């Protein structure tokens, strides 16, 4: 599929951006840019029908307050507002022992975010993209050659077409060819753990609480979703297991898997059943040593990949989107073209501290709660009890969860 006008059978029209990767971050970037008058080619190798098929992706994402503002500003509110489950509070506990932290905002402060099925976000993004003339959407094709010169960029597709623009955007995910071709290094390590993701239905309501239950073997997160049409209560599960145990857990029968999940939930929601297929993926940390190059900008997982604890990975990518669109819009109003080195430098500087800080904090939490033993658990619970009694510190963490700390792009503000 393509909505691009063609100059010849093999060359498409020139646009401001060539975005490689039309996933959640790449397509959000295309729409946010389009709303600011910035045109783009979006190259996506998958078929949108496959990406949005029922059961194709059972994952869900926590959308922070700042990210929800972004979705509102690019016209997704109407499509998504009735599909998200508000996160009313976050409960953090060390293996369900006494001494947990409860993050609950005041009644006039709104929620800590919203949980959405990834499929619902994709459907809303793709529908909006189909009607946006500033987006030329090319699907079921992939880039086989990337060229970046003094006057623009050109990407050759595997069907022979060439798409051209001013700035190349690497939004292909953790294995970004655009990043690798530019020689951008990675600070990375393997957690030797695997995330198992699925959906659960349960007897008792979750009341909008997101649970982060830390076991020494790995975090166990229960994230609130909207009830099913038949009234069954529902949550998303992200269970982190050591890689050495992952094959056995993945190979369990549904009944055995549910029994293990129930044991770790300690009766929290009563009887539990599976409501979605199980998926799994390895966990690692990776942070690009830089996120720009000559006529190149990285966004989302191409720039940084983190542990799913606290669900901040997608939100970090959406902050990339907001910053890049603001930088480009400001520059283009002054007569600069999107690939200008000054603009890319500003984007790099803006995002560097936030990316590093957020990822370092999340990595530190994973390591802190991964220390085994009763003594370590006692020390953690002592610290958690201290945080519970310190409103200022709790406010800091809640602002982080909302994505409202630091210098926010205007599109992420209310």
Beta strands, then each sheet from edge to edge (+ up, - down):
strand 1: 11-20
strand 2: 40-44
strand 3: 60-63
strand 4: 85-86
strand 5: 89-94
strand 6: 101-104
strand 7: 114-117
strand 8: 135-139
strand 9: 143-149
strand 10: 152-157
strand 11: 162-170
strand 12: 186-202
strand 13: 209-215
strand 14: 218-225
strand 15: 233-242
strand 16: 272-274
strand 17: 279-288
strand 18: 292-293
strand 19: 296-298
strand 20: 304-305
sheet 1: 8+ 2+ 1+ 11+ 10- 9+
sheet 2: 8+ 2+ 1+ 11+ 19+ 18-
sheet 3: 3+ 7- 4+
sheet 4: 6+ 5- 13- 14+ 15- 12+ 16-
sheet 5: 6+ 5- 13- 14+ 15- 12+ 17- 20+
end
